[in-house]
Amino acid sequence: MSVDNRRTARKAVSGDPAPREVRRRPKNRRAQIAAASAAAFGSLGYHGVSMEDIASGLGISSAALYRHFPSKYALFREELLRVGNAMTESVRLPEEDAPEQRLRQVIDALIGSTIENRASVTLVRWEGRYLEPQDQEILAGLQTKVLDALGAQLAALRPELDENDRRALRVALLSTITSIADHHASMPAKPLARLLSSACWTVAEADLPPAVAAEPLVAAEIPDSFKHELLLRKAVELFHERGYPNVSVEEIATAAGLSAASAVYRFYRGKSDLLSAAFRRAAERVSGAIGPAVAAADSPEAALRALITHYVSGSFAERDLTFVYYTEFQHVPPEDRTVLRNIQRLSVEEWARLLREVRPELSPAEARFLIHAAFAIVVDLGRAFDAEPFAGQARVCALMELVLFGRPGK
């Protein structure tokens, strides 16, 4: 036994009180809480996390957490607005630099801020709808400042672009950067920043195809006898409009023309089963296209171009589902979530394999990040501009090709 241990033992035997350990609160406790909450909200969604969950993850009591934040909403709000402010501050640059240098600085600053706050950027992208209206306005104002900064530097560098082209390109730039919040692939920060910067610069220099007004997409009629299909469509529409947690089975039944919620259970086990069924359809649409595209193509690049066209066409045809897939994935039951993630992972791996045959200089991780960036452009341009011609299918396909190939497709 060491001297120190004997002294401690003698004190215990003699009845002398042992020295009380003084536990000090960490000076960065709020930052720790913010990081833990961002990870929890990003993984399970705002509605899937409780203050007790966050406290448990930090190893503190709920009472200790409430000393810093009066409610879950207060914590959620502070983190979203903190990240919104951080990204806005990152694009404030001195005026004296040349246009190309300024755009590079804005892009690189946004990349750095996004990498640093990756978990919380997920919340800004997909959970902001659960902010109170006045807070949504604040966050939207911060996001507008970031887009305006990108647009201003694009205008200075490329004065030949018209306003709509700048609007499309600035959203594509921000989408490419923030796409890292949509998945869990990993890369060291510096190589990731270089990869994103290179992809962004390719987008910034893009010569987009002419904007063509497309025929309005009309959803196919579903016969009344196909109640399972009608329920699926109406559920996705309501989830898109109001968010999964805010929609009841009764409301889905009413939207589908059913007299009672009990009728839904003849086709689906419940609301989560409807969500799983919709997501399986979306995942299988992507995965099912890979084999035929590869078989019909004479090169990996041709196969990827066919997959891009198929992906964009399917996303435009089912805009609501494309958005809901990103926003509500955490509400899928765990067993279905595992299956869906496996399908998605295998699809991304196949796209990445083809991309590396076109660009052998890319690592597997780099290829995966670029695939996710290309996917993000589709959903972000869709939710920003809907059916506007300057964000039409041909232009979205062109932007996906630029991000993936580093140049226009052949």
TACORWO-V370609 format. One record per residue. N is the residue number from 1. RES is the residue in one letter. SS is DSSP state (hx for helix, st for strand, lp for the rest). PHI is phi in whole degrees, 0 to 359 (NA if undefined). D_CENTER is the distance of its C-alpha to the mean C-alpha in Angstrom with 2 decimals. Layout:
n={N | N}
res={RES | RES}
ss={SS | SS}
phi={PHI | PHI}
d_center={D_CENTER | D_CENTER}
This chain:
n={1 | 2 | 3 | 4 | 5 | 6 | 7 | 8 | 9 | 10 | 11 | 12 | 13 | 14 | 15 | 16 | 17 | 18 | 19 | 20 | 21 | 22 | 23 | 24 | 25 | 26 | 27 | 28 | 29 | 30 | 31 | 32 | 33 | 34 | 35 | 36 | 37 | 38 | 39 | 40 | 41 | 42 | 43 | 44 | 45 | 46 | 47 | 48 | 49 | 50 | 51 | 52 | 53 | 54 | 55 | 56 | 57 | 58 | 59 | 60 | 61 | 62 | 63 | 64 | 65 | 66 | 67 | 68 | 69 | 70 | 71 | 72 | 73 | 74 | 75 | 76 | 77 | 78 | 79 | 80 | 81 | 82 | 83 | 84 | 85 | 86 | 87 | 88 | 89 | 90 | 91 | 92 | 93 | 94 | 95 | 96 | 97 | 98 | 99 | 100 | 101 | 102 | 103 | 104 | 105 | 106 | 107 | 108 | 109 | 110 | 111 | 112 | 113 | 114 | 115 | 116 | 117 | 118 | 119 | 120 | 121 | 122 | 123 | 124 | 125 | 126 | 127 | 128 | 129 | 130 | 131 | 132 | 133 | 134 | 135 | 136 | 137 | 138 | 139 | 140 | 141 | 142 | 143 | 144 | 145 | 146 | 147 | 148 | 149 | 150 | 151 | 152 | 153 | 154 | 155 | 156 | 157 | 158 | 159 | 160 | 161 | 162 | 163 | 164 | 165 | 166 | 167 | 168 | 169 | 170 | 171 | 172 | 173 | 174 | 175 | 176 | 177 | 178 | 179 | 180 | 181 | 182 | 183 | 184 | 185 | 186 | 187 | 188 | 189 | 190 | 191 | 192 | 193 | 194 | 195 | 196 | 197 | 198 | 199 | 200 | 201 | 202 | 203 | 204 | 205 | 206 | 207 | 208 | 209 | 210 | 211 | 212 | 213 | 214 | 215 | 216 | 217 | 218 | 219 | 220 | 221 | 222 | 223 | 224 | 225 | 226 | 227 | 228 | 229 | 230 | 231 | 232 | 233 | 234 | 235 | 236 | 237 | 238 | 239 | 240 | 241 | 242 | 243 | 244 | 245 | 246 | 247 | 248 | 249 | 250 | 251 | 252 | 253 | 254 | 255 | 256 | 257 | 258 | 259 | 260 | 261 | 262 | 263 | 264 | 265 | 266 | 267 | 268 | 269 | 270 | 271 | 272 | 273 | 274 | 275 | 276 | 277 | 278 | 279 | 280 | 281 | 282 | 283 | 284 | 285 | 286 | 287 | 288 | 289 | 290 | 291 | 292 | 293 | 294 | 295 | 296 | 297 | 298 | 299 | 300 | 301 | 302 | 303 | 304 | 305 | 306 | 307 | 308 | 309 | 310 | 311 | 312 | 313 | 314 | 315 | 316 | 317 | 318 | 319 | 320 | 321 | 322 | 323 | 324 | 325 | 326 | 327 | 328 | 329 | 330 | 331 | 332 | 333 | 334 | 335 | 336 | 337 | 338 | 339 | 340 | 341 | 342 | 343 | 344 | 345 | 346 | 347 | 348 | 349 | 350 | 351 | 352 | 353 | 354 | 355 | 356 | 357 | 358 | 359 | 360 | 361 | 362 | 363 | 364 | 365 | 366 | 367 | 368 | 369 | 370 | 371 | 372 | 373 | 374 | 375 | 376 | 377 | 378 | 379 | 380 | 381 | 382 | 383 | 384 | 385 | 386 | 387 | 388 | 389 | 390 | 391 | 392 | 393 | 394 | 395 | 396 | 397 | 398 | 399 | 400 | 401 | 402 | 403 | 404 | 405 | 406 | 407 | 408 | 409 | 410}
res={M | S | V | D | N | R | R | T | A | R | K | A | V | S | G | D | P | A | P | R | E | V | R | R | R | P | K | N | R | R | A | Q | I | A | A | A | S | A | A | A | F | G | S | L | G | Y | H | G | V | S | M | E | D | I | A | S | G | L | G | I | S | S | A | A | L | Y | R | H | F | P | S | K | Y | A | L | F | R | E | E | L | L | R | V | G | N | A | M | T | E | S | V | R | L | P | E | E | D | A | P | E | Q | R | L | R | Q | V | I | D | A | L | I | G | S | T | I | E | N | R | A | S | V | T | L | V | R | W | E | G | R | Y | L | E | P | Q | D | Q | E | I | L | A | G | L | Q | T | K | V | L | D | A | L | G | A | Q | L | A | A | L | R | P | E | L | D | E | N | D | R | R | A | L | R | V | A | L | L | S | T | I | T | S | I | A | D | H | H | A | S | M | P | A | K | P | L | A | R | L | L | S | S | A | C | W | T | V | A | E | A | D | L | P | P | A | V | A | A | E | P | L | V | A | A | E | I | P | D | S | F | K | H | E | L | L | L | R | K | A | V | E | L | F | H | E | R | G | Y | P | N | V | S | V | E | E | I | A | T | A | A | G | L | S | A | A | S | A | V | Y | R | F | Y | R | G | K | S | D | L | L | S | A | A | F | R | R | A | A | E | R | V | S | G | A | I | G | P | A | V | A | A | A | D | S | P | E | A | A | L | R | A | L | I | T | H | Y | V | S | G | S | F | A | E | R | D | L | T | F | V | Y | Y | T | E | F | Q | H | V | P | P | E | D | R | T | V | L | R | N | I | Q | R | L | S | V | E | E | W | A | R | L | L | R | E | V | R | P | E | L | S | P | A | E | A | R | F | L | I | H | A | A | F | A | I | V | V | D | L | G | R | A | F | D | A | E | P | F | A | G | Q | A | R | V | C | A | L | M | E | L | V | L | F | G | R | P | G | K}
ss={lp | lp | hx | hx | hx | hx | hx | hx | hx | hx | hx | hx | hx | hx | lp | lp | lp | lp | lp | lp | lp | lp | lp | lp | lp | lp | lp | lp | hx | hx | hx | hx | hx | hx | hx | hx | hx | hx | hx | hx | hx | hx | hx | hx | lp | hx | hx | hx | lp | lp | hx | hx | hx | hx | hx | hx | hx | hx | lp | lp | lp | hx | hx | hx | hx | hx | hx | hx | lp | lp | lp | hx | hx | hx | hx | hx | hx | hx | hx | hx | hx | hx | hx | hx | hx | hx | hx | hx | hx | hx | lp | lp | lp | lp | lp | lp | lp | lp | hx | hx | hx | hx | hx | hx | hx | hx | hx | hx | hx | hx | hx | hx | hx | hx | hx | hx | lp | hx | hx | hx | hx | hx | hx | hx | hx | hx | lp | hx | hx | hx | lp | lp | hx | hx | hx | hx | hx | hx | hx | hx | hx | hx | hx | hx | hx | hx | hx | hx | hx | hx | hx | hx | hx | hx | hx | hx | hx | lp | lp | lp | lp | lp | hx | hx | hx | hx | hx | hx | hx | hx | hx | hx | hx | hx | hx | hx | hx | hx | hx | hx | hx | hx | lp | lp | lp | lp | lp | lp | hx | hx | hx | hx | hx | hx | hx | hx | hx | hx | hx | hx | hx | hx | hx | hx | lp | lp | lp | lp | lp | lp | lp | lp | lp | lp | lp | lp | lp | lp | lp | lp | lp | lp | lp | lp | lp | lp | hx | hx | hx | hx | hx | hx | hx | hx | hx | hx | hx | hx | hx | hx | hx | hx | lp | hx | hx | hx | lp | lp | hx | hx | hx | hx | hx | hx | hx | lp | lp | lp | lp | lp | hx | hx | hx | hx | hx | hx | lp | lp | lp | lp | hx | hx | hx | hx | hx | hx | hx | hx | hx | hx | hx | hx | hx | hx | hx | hx | hx | hx | hx | hx | hx | hx | hx | hx | hx | hx | lp | lp | lp | hx | hx | hx | hx | hx | hx | hx | hx | hx | hx | hx | hx | hx | hx | hx | hx | hx | hx | lp | hx | hx | hx | hx | hx | hx | hx | hx | hx | lp | hx | hx | hx | lp | lp | hx | hx | hx | hx | hx | hx | hx | hx | hx | hx | hx | hx | hx | hx | hx | hx | hx | hx | hx | hx | hx | hx | hx | hx | hx | lp | lp | lp | lp | lp | hx | hx | hx | hx | hx | hx | hx | hx | hx | hx | hx | hx | hx | hx | hx | hx | hx | hx | hx | hx | hx | hx | lp | lp | lp | hx | hx | hx | lp | hx | hx | hx | hx | hx | hx | hx | hx | hx | hx | hx | hx | hx | lp | lp | lp | lp | lp}
phi={NA | 287 | 301 | 299 | 293 | 296 | 297 | 296 | 293 | 301 | 298 | 293 | 290 | 286 | 91 | 295 | 295 | 290 | 300 | 282 | 287 | 265 | 264 | 261 | 291 | 299 | 292 | 256 | 301 | 298 | 293 | 296 | 297 | 299 | 295 | 293 | 291 | 299 | 296 | 292 | 297 | 295 | 277 | 245 | 84 | 303 | 283 | 269 | 239 | 247 | 299 | 296 | 299 | 293 | 298 | 297 | 297 | 270 | 74 | 235 | 277 | 298 | 299 | 295 | 293 | 292 | 293 | 265 | 223 | 286 | 199 | 298 | 297 | 300 | 292 | 299 | 300 | 298 | 290 | 296 | 288 | 299 | 292 | 302 | 293 | 298 | 290 | 295 | 295 | 293 | 262 | 276 | 234 | 295 | 274 | 279 | 287 | 290 | 306 | 297 | 295 | 294 | 296 | 300 | 294 | 297 | 300 | 293 | 293 | 294 | 299 | 299 | 295 | 291 | 298 | 295 | 242 | 306 | 298 | 283 | 297 | 304 | 295 | 299 | 288 | 237 | 246 | 299 | 295 | 267 | 286 | 296 | 309 | 293 | 284 | 300 | 296 | 298 | 296 | 298 | 296 | 294 | 295 | 297 | 297 | 295 | 297 | 297 | 296 | 297 | 297 | 296 | 288 | 298 | 296 | 292 | 281 | 230 | 295 | 286 | 289 | 277 | 299 | 293 | 297 | 297 | 298 | 294 | 291 | 291 | 294 | 297 | 296 | 294 | 297 | 302 | 292 | 279 | 299 | 294 | 277 | 267 | 208 | 243 | 298 | 234 | 206 | 301 | 299 | 293 | 298 | 295 | 298 | 295 | 297 | 294 | 297 | 297 | 297 | 296 | 292 | 297 | 294 | 299 | 267 | 296 | 255 | 283 | 295 | 303 | 283 | 236 | 290 | 270 | 297 | 300 | 283 | 246 | 295 | 297 | 291 | 250 | 301 | 302 | 288 | 269 | 297 | 296 | 288 | 295 | 300 | 297 | 296 | 294 | 298 | 297 | 300 | 290 | 298 | 293 | 289 | 236 | 93 | 307 | 296 | 264 | 244 | 256 | 299 | 300 | 292 | 295 | 300 | 298 | 297 | 271 | 80 | 268 | 283 | 208 | 298 | 300 | 293 | 299 | 287 | 286 | 244 | 223 | 291 | 169 | 297 | 293 | 292 | 299 | 297 | 298 | 297 | 296 | 291 | 299 | 297 | 295 | 294 | 287 | 299 | 287 | 292 | 291 | 277 | 293 | 303 | 300 | 294 | 293 | 295 | 273 | 267 | 262 | 200 | 301 | 294 | 296 | 296 | 295 | 297 | 295 | 294 | 299 | 300 | 295 | 296 | 294 | 300 | 295 | 292 | 295 | 290 | 230 | 301 | 301 | 294 | 301 | 291 | 298 | 302 | 280 | 274 | 241 | 301 | 292 | 271 | 289 | 306 | 307 | 293 | 287 | 299 | 297 | 298 | 297 | 296 | 296 | 297 | 297 | 298 | 295 | 296 | 298 | 298 | 292 | 300 | 295 | 299 | 298 | 296 | 290 | 289 | 281 | 233 | 295 | 287 | 280 | 281 | 305 | 294 | 299 | 298 | 296 | 298 | 292 | 299 | 295 | 296 | 295 | 300 | 297 | 301 | 297 | 288 | 288 | 293 | 294 | 283 | 280 | 233 | 53 | 260 | 299 | 303 | 288 | 237 | 284 | 298 | 298 | 288 | 294 | 301 | 297 | 291 | 299 | 298 | 298 | 295 | 283 | 271 | 75 | 190 | 297 | 294 | 281}
d_center={56.75 | 55.82 | 57.51 | 54.39 | 53.97 | 57.72 | 57.46 | 54.53 | 56.45 | 59.66 | 57.87 | 56.50 | 59.94 | 61.86 | 59.70 | 58.41 | 54.97 | 52.22 | 50.35 | 47.39 | 44.02 | 42.46 | 38.70 | 37.13 | 33.85 | 31.48 | 31.30 | 27.52 | 27.00 | 24.70 | 22.46 | 22.58 | 21.75 | 18.75 | 17.40 | 18.27 | 16.81 | 13.39 | 13.42 | 14.81 | 12.65 | 9.41 | 11.31 | 13.27 | 11.97 | 14.28 | 16.92 | 17.04 | 18.15 | 21.63 | 23.34 | 25.43 | 22.51 | 21.49 | 25.19 | 25.85 | 23.15 | 24.88 | 28.32 | 29.53 | 30.85 | 29.22 | 32.01 | 31.09 | 27.49 | 28.85 | 31.04 | 28.03 | 26.01 | 27.77 | 24.98 | 21.52 | 20.53 | 22.14 | 20.16 | 16.80 | 17.93 | 19.24 | 16.18 | 13.92 | 16.88 | 17.71 | 14.52 | 14.93 | 18.50 | 17.89 | 15.92 | 18.64 | 21.36 | 20.15 | 20.96 | 24.49 | 26.76 | 30.54 | 32.09 | 34.46 | 32.36 | 32.44 | 29.69 | 28.29 | 28.29 | 26.66 | 23.73 | 23.35 | 23.53 | 20.88 | 18.45 | 19.44 | 19.30 | 15.71 | 14.85 | 16.95 | 15.51 | 11.87 | 13.26 | 15.42 | 12.92 | 9.95 | 9.82 | 10.37 | 7.89 | 5.32 | 8.08 | 8.58 | 5.54 | 6.03 | 9.41 | 11.39 | 13.31 | 15.21 | 16.81 | 20.39 | 21.14 | 22.72 | 19.84 | 17.40 | 19.88 | 19.93 | 16.19 | 16.31 | 19.35 | 17.77 | 14.95 | 17.86 | 19.77 | 17.22 | 17.15 | 20.93 | 21.43 | 19.78 | 21.78 | 24.96 | 24.91 | 24.26 | 27.20 | 29.39 | 28.76 | 28.88 | 31.10 | 31.63 | 28.19 | 28.39 | 26.20 | 24.06 | 23.48 | 22.41 | 20.00 | 18.36 | 18.39 | 17.07 | 13.90 | 13.65 | 14.32 | 11.76 | 9.06 | 10.63 | 10.68 | 7.33 | 5.85 | 7.35 | 4.99 | 3.34 | 7.09 | 10.39 | 12.59 | 14.87 | 17.03 | 19.41 | 18.33 | 20.99 | 20.55 | 16.77 | 17.59 | 20.24 | 18.14 | 15.50 | 18.50 | 20.33 | 17.63 | 17.27 | 21.03 | 21.40 | 19.25 | 21.29 | 24.46 | 23.54 | 26.30 | 24.65 | 26.73 | 28.48 | 26.71 | 28.15 | 28.06 | 27.09 | 28.78 | 26.96 | 25.18 | 27.18 | 26.00 | 28.57 | 31.04 | 30.99 | 34.52 | 35.23 | 36.35 | 32.87 | 31.67 | 29.11 | 27.35 | 27.78 | 26.37 | 23.24 | 22.73 | 23.60 | 21.38 | 18.25 | 19.46 | 20.00 | 16.71 | 15.01 | 17.59 | 17.87 | 15.35 | 16.49 | 18.40 | 20.34 | 21.73 | 24.90 | 26.58 | 29.42 | 27.36 | 26.02 | 29.65 | 30.92 | 28.47 | 29.62 | 33.24 | 34.09 | 36.71 | 35.30 | 32.26 | 34.43 | 34.34 | 30.64 | 31.62 | 33.81 | 30.77 | 27.94 | 28.18 | 26.05 | 22.88 | 20.71 | 22.64 | 21.76 | 18.03 | 18.69 | 20.91 | 18.46 | 15.79 | 18.64 | 19.62 | 16.30 | 16.15 | 19.85 | 19.72 | 17.76 | 19.82 | 23.02 | 23.00 | 23.15 | 26.77 | 28.31 | 26.61 | 27.89 | 31.28 | 31.80 | 30.78 | 33.26 | 30.81 | 27.35 | 26.29 | 27.66 | 25.84 | 22.47 | 23.35 | 24.29 | 21.01 | 19.12 | 21.43 | 21.05 | 17.24 | 17.27 | 20.23 | 18.80 | 15.58 | 17.90 | 20.22 | 17.77 | 15.41 | 15.16 | 14.38 | 11.65 | 9.85 | 11.07 | 9.96 | 6.25 | 7.68 | 10.76 | 10.65 | 12.15 | 15.05 | 16.27 | 19.47 | 19.34 | 21.65 | 19.72 | 16.40 | 18.24 | 19.53 | 16.30 | 14.66 | 17.89 | 17.85 | 14.38 | 15.46 | 18.75 | 17.45 | 15.37 | 18.56 | 20.72 | 18.85 | 18.92 | 22.61 | 23.47 | 21.77 | 23.78 | 26.89 | 26.29 | 25.35 | 27.13 | 26.52 | 22.90 | 22.40 | 20.56 | 17.74 | 17.61 | 17.60 | 14.64 | 12.53 | 13.86 | 13.19 | 9.42 | 9.81 | 12.08 | 10.02 | 7.34 | 10.59 | 11.80 | 9.47 | 9.40 | 13.15 | 13.78 | 12.60 | 14.24 | 17.45 | 17.89 | 21.13 | 22.30 | 24.28 | 22.90 | 19.44 | 21.18 | 20.74 | 22.95 | 21.16 | 17.67 | 19.38 | 21.03 | 17.93 | 16.43 | 19.88 | 20.01 | 16.90 | 18.14 | 21.86 | 22.11 | 24.42 | 24.98 | 25.61 | 29.31}
